[in-house]
Amino acid sequence: MCGARTRKGTPCRAKSEPGKRRCRFHGGCSTGPRTPEGRERIAEAQRRRWAAWRAAQKPSTASEREAI
C-alpha cells in the first residue's frame, strides 16, 4: 500500500511501485529533477528546510546553551 494521504484524508490504497514507498500517483515513478533549473530549485528547497530544522534544534536561552 502507498500510504499517502488522499484529498479525502484517508490513506491511498494503491500498490506502491517496486522498490519504492509510494504509488505512481504519489511520486513512486518520479525520477527527480532533470534540468539544471529544476535541480537548483530542489537544492534550494533542501537548504531552506535544513536551515529551518537547524534553527529549531538550537537551544533558545543562554542557560540552555550553558547546560550543553
MDTraj code that builds the backbone (N, CA, C; nanometers):
import mdtraj as md
import numpy as np

residues = "MET CYS GLY ALA ARG THR ARG LYS GLY THR PRO CYS ARG ALA LYS SER GLU PRO GLY LYS ARG ARG CYS ARG PHE HIS GLY GLY CYS SER THR GLY PRO ARG THR PRO GLU GLY ARG GLU ARG ILE ALA GLU ALA GLN ARG ARG ARG TRP ALA ALA TRP ARG ALA ALA GLN LYS PRO SER THR ALA SER GLU ARG GLU ALA ILE".split()
xyz = np.array([
    [0.0823, -0.1174, 0.0000],
    [0.0000, 0.0000, 0.0000],
    [0.0879, 0.1253, 0.0000],
    [0.0384, 0.2264, -0.0663],
    [0.1118, 0.3520, -0.0814],
    [0.1203, 0.4257, 0.0518],
    [0.0067, 0.4504, 0.1143],
    [0.0053, 0.5158, 0.2441],
    [-0.0007, 0.6667, 0.2401],
    [0.0118, 0.7282, 0.1218],
    [-0.0002, 0.8741, 0.1132],
    [-0.1435, 0.9139, 0.1472],
    [-0.1610, 1.0341, 0.1952],
    [-0.2946, 1.0819, 0.2290],
    [-0.3641, 1.1354, 0.1046],
    [-0.4865, 1.0948, 0.0850],
    [-0.5654, 1.1439, -0.0272],
    [-0.6307, 1.2757, 0.0122],
    [-0.6955, 1.3417, -0.0828],
    [-0.7648, 1.4666, -0.0521],
    [-0.8778, 1.4438, 0.0467],
    [-0.9286, 1.3237, 0.0497],
    [-1.0349, 1.2883, 0.1431],
    [-0.9800, 1.2694, 0.2850],
    [-0.8487, 1.2513, 0.2972],
    [-0.7865, 1.2333, 0.4277],
    [-0.7568, 1.0886, 0.4620],
    [-0.7981, 0.9976, 0.3757],
    [-0.7735, 0.8563, 0.4007],
    [-0.6433, 0.8134, 0.3335],
    [-0.5816, 0.7064, 0.3797],
    [-0.4584, 0.6601, 0.3151],
    [-0.4865, 0.6062, 0.1749],
    [-0.3951, 0.6306, 0.0834],
    [-0.4068, 0.5774, -0.0525],
    [-0.3970, 0.4254, -0.0453],
    [-0.4818, 0.3580, -0.1208],
    [-0.4843, 0.2121, -0.1154],
    [-0.4162, 0.1478, -0.2360],
    [-0.3545, 0.2287, -0.3228],
    [-0.2868, 0.1739, -0.4398],
    [-0.1565, 0.1056, -0.3989],
    [-0.1142, 0.0093, -0.4789],
    [0.0118, -0.0586, -0.4514],
    [0.1281, 0.0341, -0.4810],
    [0.2314, 0.0274, -0.3979],
    [0.3490, 0.1097, -0.4224],
    [0.4301, 0.0483, -0.5363],
    [0.5103, 0.1322, -0.6002],
    [0.5951, 0.0874, -0.7095],
    [0.7027, -0.0052, -0.6536],
    [0.7475, -0.1036, -0.7315],
    [0.8525, -0.1941, -0.6835],
    [0.9781, -0.1152, -0.6440],
    [1.0264, -0.1384, -0.5244],
    [1.1450, -0.0703, -0.4752],
    [1.1197, 0.0708, -0.4273],
    [0.9945, 0.1140, -0.4254],
    [0.9593, 0.2498, -0.3831],
    [0.8616, 0.2431, -0.2670],
    [0.8357, 0.3576, -0.2059],
    [0.7426, 0.3627, -0.0938],
    [0.6059, 0.4144, -0.1330],
    [0.5944, 0.4798, -0.2502],
    [0.4691, 0.5398, -0.2931],
    [0.4237, 0.4828, -0.4267],
    [0.2943, 0.5006, -0.4545],
    [0.2390, 0.4541, -0.5812],
    [0.2752, 0.5523, -0.6920],
    [0.2379, 0.5203, -0.8148],
    [0.2729, 0.6067, -0.9273],
    [0.2004, 0.7397, -0.9224],
    [0.0860, 0.7444, -0.8553],
    [0.0118, 0.8689, -0.8440],
    [0.0733, 0.9643, -0.7424],
    [0.1461, 0.9114, -0.6460],
    [0.2017, 0.9936, -0.5387],
    [0.3537, 1.0002, -0.5432],
    [0.4128, 0.9832, -0.6582],
    [0.5563, 1.0067, -0.6738],
    [0.6427, 0.8832, -0.6813],
    [0.5860, 0.7652, -0.6891],
    [0.6673, 0.6445, -0.6961],
    [0.7439, 0.6307, -0.8262],
    [0.6929, 0.6891, -0.9331],
    [0.7605, 0.6821, -1.0631],
    [0.8486, 0.8037, -1.0884],
    [0.8527, 0.8954, -0.9940],
    [0.9306, 1.0167, -1.0130],
    [1.0782, 0.9844, -1.0202],
    [1.1470, 1.0464, -1.1149],
    [1.2915, 1.0263, -1.1280],
    [1.3676, 1.1494, -1.0830],
    [1.2971, 1.2482, -1.0309],
    [1.3615, 1.3677, -0.9801],
    [1.3786, 1.4729, -1.0880],
    [1.4362, 1.5872, -1.0512],
    [1.4534, 1.6957, -1.1472],
    [1.5575, 1.6586, -1.2523],
    [1.5329, 1.6993, -1.3763],
    [1.6229, 1.6684, -1.4867],
    [1.7007, 1.7894, -1.5361],
    [1.6384, 1.9075, -1.5330],
    [1.7038, 2.0269, -1.5861],
    [1.7894, 2.0915, -1.4783],
    [1.8897, 2.1680, -1.5174],
    [1.9709, 2.2390, -1.4169],
    [1.8868, 2.3317, -1.3298],
    [1.7837, 2.3955, -1.3898],
    [1.6974, 2.4832, -1.3116],
    [1.6188, 2.4037, -1.2074],
    [1.5698, 2.2875, -1.2466],
    [1.4956, 2.2035, -1.1536],
    [1.5830, 2.1520, -1.0413],
    [1.7048, 2.1138, -1.0738],
    [1.7980, 2.0657, -0.9706],
    [1.8316, 2.1762, -0.8715],
    [1.8521, 2.2973, -0.9235],
    [1.8821, 2.4101, -0.8354],
    [1.7626, 2.4434, -0.7466],
    [1.6421, 2.4358, -0.8012],
    [1.5213, 2.4642, -0.7230],
    [1.5081, 2.3647, -0.6072],
    [1.5329, 2.2383, -0.6346],
    [1.5245, 2.1362, -0.5300],
    [1.6344, 2.1559, -0.4267],
    [1.7561, 2.1871, -0.4728],
    [1.8678, 2.2088, -0.3801],
    [1.8386, 2.3260, -0.2870],
    [1.7822, 2.4332, -0.3407],
    [1.7490, 2.5494, -0.2584],
    [1.6404, 2.5149, -0.1560],
    [1.5421, 2.4382, -0.1965],
    [1.4365, 2.3962, -0.1037],
    [1.4953, 2.3110, 0.0086],
    [1.5899, 2.2247, -0.0236],
    [1.6524, 2.1413, 0.0787],
    [1.7362, 2.2249, 0.1744],
    [1.8068, 2.3259, 0.1195],
    [1.8857, 2.4149, 0.2064],
    [1.7956, 2.4912, 0.3023],
    [1.6806, 2.5417, 0.2531],
    [1.5871, 2.6134, 0.3408],
    [1.5297, 2.5205, 0.4471],
    [1.4943, 2.3988, 0.4078],
    [1.4381, 2.3036, 0.5033],
    [1.5412, 2.2682, 0.6102],
    [1.6659, 2.2476, 0.5696],
    [1.7716, 2.2132, 0.6640],
    [1.7982, 2.3299, 0.7591],
    [1.8005, 2.4530, 0.7060],
    [1.8241, 2.5700, 0.7907],
    [1.7119, 2.5856, 0.8934],
    [1.5891, 2.5626, 0.8522],
    [1.4762, 2.5729, 0.9451],
    [1.4857, 2.4661, 1.0529],
    [1.5262, 2.3471, 1.0155],
    [1.5389, 2.2386, 1.1128],
    [1.6497, 2.2705, 1.2125],
    [1.7631, 2.3208, 1.1607],
    [1.8751, 2.3538, 1.2483],
    [1.8372, 2.4648, 1.3461],
    [1.7634, 2.5644, 1.2978],
    [1.7209, 2.6742, 1.3846],
    [1.6288, 2.6235, 1.4942],
    [1.5456, 2.5259, 1.4629],
    [1.4544, 2.4703, 1.5627],
    [1.5284, 2.3851, 1.6652],
    [1.6458, 2.3324, 1.6295],
    [1.7208, 2.2458, 1.7193],
    [1.8092, 2.3230, 1.8169],
    [1.8406, 2.4472, 1.7853],
    [1.9298, 2.5255, 1.8707],
    [1.8634, 2.5569, 2.0037],
    [1.9402, 2.5497, 2.1128],
    [1.8847, 2.5925, 2.2421],
    [1.8509, 2.7401, 2.2351],
    [1.7377, 2.7784, 2.2897],
    [1.6900, 2.9150, 2.2734],
    [1.7395, 3.0114, 2.3804],
    [1.7756, 2.9624, 2.4977],
    [1.8175, 3.0536, 2.6045],
    [1.9641, 3.0302, 2.6396],
    [2.0244, 3.1297, 2.7016],
    [2.1650, 3.1194, 2.7394],
    [2.1855, 3.0083, 2.8415],
    [2.0913, 2.9906, 2.9345],
    [2.1072, 2.8858, 3.0346],
    [2.1031, 2.7468, 2.9722],
    [2.0226, 2.7310, 2.8684],
    [2.0186, 2.6020, 2.7977],
    [2.1497, 2.5778, 2.7248],
    [2.2077, 2.6845, 2.6666],
    [2.3355, 2.6695, 2.5957],
    [2.4467, 2.6322, 2.6939],
    [2.4454, 2.6897, 2.8144],
    [2.5475, 2.6600, 2.9135],
    [2.5363, 2.5165, 2.9627],
    [2.4179, 2.4611, 2.9624],
    [2.3964, 2.3254, 3.0109],
    [2.4567, 2.2209, 2.9160],
    [2.4822, 2.2629, 2.7914],
    [2.5340, 2.1660, 2.6927],
    [2.6802, 2.1492, 2.7035],
])
top = md.Topology()
chain = top.add_chain()
for i, resn in enumerate(residues, 1):
    res = top.add_residue(resn, chain, resSeq=i)
    for name in ("N", "CA", "C"):
        top.add_atom(name, md.element.get_by_symbol(name[0]), res)
traj = md.Trajectory(xyz[None], top)
